[in-house]
Amino acid sequence: MADNHNQGDAIKEVGHDHAHDHGHDHDHHHDQSFISKYIFSEDHKVIAKQFLFTGIFWAVIGGLMSLVFRLQLGFPEMSMEFLRPILGGWITEAGKLEPEFYLALVTMHGTIMVFFVLTAGLSGTFSNFLIPLQIGARDMASGFMNMLSYWFFFGSSVIMFASIFLETGPASGSWVIYPPLSALPQAMSGSGAGMTMWLISMALFIISVLLGGINYITTVINLRVKGMSFTRLPLTIWAFFITAIIGLLSFPVLFSAALLLIFDRSLGTSFFLSEIYIAGEALHHQGGSPVLFQHLFWFLGHPEVYIVLIPALGITSEVIATNARKPIFGYKAMIGSILGIAVLSFIVWAHHMFVTGMNPFLGSVFMFLTLIIAVPSAVKSFNYITTLWRGNIIFTPAMMFSIGLVSMFISGGVTGIILGNNAMDIQLHDTYYVVAHFHLVMGSASFFGMMAGVYHWFPKMFGRMMDEKLGYIHFWFTFVGAYLVFFPMHYIGIAGFPRRYYAFTNFDFTKSFTDLNAFISVAAIITVFSQFVFVFNFIYSIFRGRKASENPWGSTTLEWTTPINPGHGNWPGEIPQVYRWPYDYSKPNSEKDGFGDFIPQHIPLSQTPHSNLPHEKEMLERGGNNEDEIKINEQ
Amino acid sequence: MANLILGLAIVLIFVILLMLFRIQRLVSVAKGEHKEKVDGFNNLNANLMWIFPLIGVIAAIWYSGEAAKNFLPEASSIHGQQTDSLFWFSTAVILLMFVITNAALFYFAFRYRYKKENKASFFPENHKLEIAWTITPAIILTILVFYGNKVWWDIMGEVPKDAEVVEIVGQQFAWKTRYPGKDKKMGNYDYRLIDATNDLGIDFGHKDANDDFVSGKLVLPVNRPILFKIRAKDVLHSVFAPHFRLKMDAVPGMPTQFHFTPTKTTAQMRSELGNPKFNYEIACTEICGKGHYSMRLLVEVVEEAEYKKWYASQSPFLKDNPEYKGRDLKWLRKKKNFASKKQEEKTAHAKID
């Protein structure tokens, strides 16, 4: 602790002018205009907040959309007249939701949640915010590219948002936009201008992800502070690093698919179209393959699941270790399992396509590869659980959301074992069983990770604390609510109810479960509205929250060594050097060295003679805090 | 007016909540909370960590019994019974994993809640444990993979030679079916030959097509292997016959297929379920547009004898539409050439005029 205080004092003494002494480029932030400071900012912390605000905006839109279609599914007899002021012509004269608009809502909900909330809002926010702060860098490798990354995302958002107001409606062929449905405006009205805008928006979005990803990777490799070796990186950084690599390798494939689809739509090519007779006309397209599109789409689509999930898992690792006051169990196994999941995520995509008419032999191969992924996932879950074992757990809202994440990850993960098994997937494919599965394992789990991140790093972002009691309320409503919404969907799925159905009235086998569907809808309404507790808490706390202390959670990582409101450049003085791994919580004998139940990463081993472990003592005897230092000292 | 009052009421409730929140905050500041590491809420949250999951498990067990009444009846196909056994076996396995891991998670969360006098134990790794829980799931998954793979190949393996062939064609928003007729040979098709009458694009250039007939519902013989030949005219569709545990996409430009053996007639199902209105149904499970939720095809499974009788009574397409005899792509090309020549002549005349 002693060192912490010294540094704090130093900052106070030197104050604001300190930065000038260093001659870094980032000094000029004093005379930045409002625009360059808050809008076209190159500061990774401001960009992170921009991603977060945009993500929250989209989450509200996506959440409210889900309520409209849940009303339709839960209460099919209900009059939707009260939505006419907002939806206008999409409410039929009989006061019902237009079936095509129902599909548009489902499509937009999926697109928004997967890409705009859980990719940009989660990974964009926390990769930007935490990478420089936790590895000890003054900013991203390229602040300018980082700024572009956000503004491409913003442009993409504007186009997607505008498409909702088109007279023919936004894209409505579901978020997977399978052609020919998405290629032919004759097939549904959403495949006209709405689809064009969807494709343009996604193209911009992919550019944003790539610009961001290149930056994250470069920064992690090149800008780590002295002593921050790869085996001393916090698991958050490992997660963001691997996520960025996955994104960089898979998003371009979606880009190619989108580009070819644009060609098919506008230039008359036949990449995905063949032998189509529609609206009384035989089209000229021949030889294309709709299944090719699915291969390209899922080559991104499946890694995308891990692009949204891995950052959430990284955040959870950090939050659970901090609040259990224990080192994360199996640090290297955690890195290994992230790497394993990342590699496997590229060779399992066709498990989304078992019944597309793909060669059954491929089905066999992909089932085998898919089920292997369960092993590293299981290792991660067991490690989280063991981290709690014999901890001293403080239930901050972030901690509760992290525990919730582990639960959701397990509950949604186990059904993956069933769906990944091609023989069972025949019956369950495209039923509510799938909806239940992915909403738990990737939707809820990632969302919980994002919430954990916001609660945990809010003090670092805004210098104030969020209200804890509102946080508890928010957690319990969300946790219980998410289970009440998604768990019952398994029953509906086992009963064979297909997804993306506007109504279940046309088939005998879908006549049952009307009560359960109504129940799910009520649970969804309560869950979504309880999110406004968070929104209120978030906005209120930015302005009126309790002032944060420097290291409110007693955390070991570097971001808590910065001033409460770090300026551009993060540390006013030297960046603290790193001497140890990030999980020295409750290390035996740490009190004897004058530390509480944690020793921050920047404390040299020489300051903690009592608590050093045998291998650390040996290292000190050899003359340094890490191998490099020893080598230099020896020379 | 009512809306206005309702709106005012909501605003008022919101303001009251805000005031309560504010008062609570001021009181907590005055009391000097936040100096201790944790407050009473830590224990409350720790307790809720086991209370809510326990209530959830009890509710789920109770409701599962209720929900099972609405599940699909026992599979009516040979392979369906296999997939069902596989499904319930796997479900038992995953429920076990689900309960054990979640129980450990929430129990530990509760058990190891913060206590001032406690210190967490420094337990960063243990290779034996890591190896144990890498190998255990691997073994369980291997069993499931081999079991699943066996069932998969039983389903997707060779099509029996004596299979009864039926064609199912998806279009926005209906299913069409075609039988090969007396010669049991399905005629060719080409999407360019589709018109209002010949809406399956049957190619009548070859005699195989001459006795093909189309049907508004699907009639199938019981206990005979059936081969569905599946295609789509416009966009993707997917043939889903829930009672037979059967699903296969219909793809424009790429014919697909699925073979299975129904084991119960419709009449048998009706008496077994005590539901005289029971029908086998086929639904669409690949989003195909506005009417996706309404693509219903009735399936009737009957005894062999009855099937033969029905089959013989159907009249071939050509018998009802004799003008289609011989219409194939060559005929279409000629017709198009003729049409375009006429068009050319017209434009030529127009120029002269």
Interface residues (C-beta under 8 A of the other chain):
Chain A: P99 E100 L103 G173 S174 Y178 P180 L181 L184 A187 M188 L273 S274 E275 I276 Y277 I278 G280 A282 Q286 G287 G288 S289 P290 V291 A324 R325 K326 P327 I328 F329 G330 Y331 K332 A333 V355 T356 G357 P360 G363 S364 M367 F368 L371 I372 A374 V375 A378 V379 S381 F382 N383 Y384 I385 T386 L388 W389 R390 G391 N392 I393 I394 F395 M400 I403 V406 S407 I410 S411 V414 T415 I417 I418 N421 N422 A423 M424 I426 Q427 H429 D430 T431 D467 E468 K469 L470 Y472 W476 F479 V480 Y483 F487 P488 Y491 I494 A495 G496 P498 R499 R500 Y501 Y502 A503 F504 N506 F507 D508 F509 T510 S512 F513 L516 R546 Y583 Y585 S586 K587 P588 D597
Chain B: F21 Q24 R25 V29 H34 K37 V38 F41 N42 N45 A46 L48 M49 F52 P53 G56 A60 Y63 S64 A67 N70 F71 L72 G80 Q82 T83 L86 F87 S90 T91 V93 I94 L95 M97 F98 T101 N102 A104 L105 F106 F108 A109 Y112 R113 Y114 K115 N118 K119 A120 S121 F122 F123 P124 E125 N126 L129 E130 W133 T134 P137 A138 L141 L144 V145 G148 N149 V151 W152 W153 I155 M156 Q172 Y191 R192 I194 A196 G201 I230 K233 D234 V235 L236 S238 F240 P242 H243 R245 L246 K247 M248 D249 V251 P252 G253 M254 P255 T256 Q257 K277 F278 N279 E281 A283 C284 T285 E286 I287 C288 G289 K290 G291 H292 Y293 S294 R296
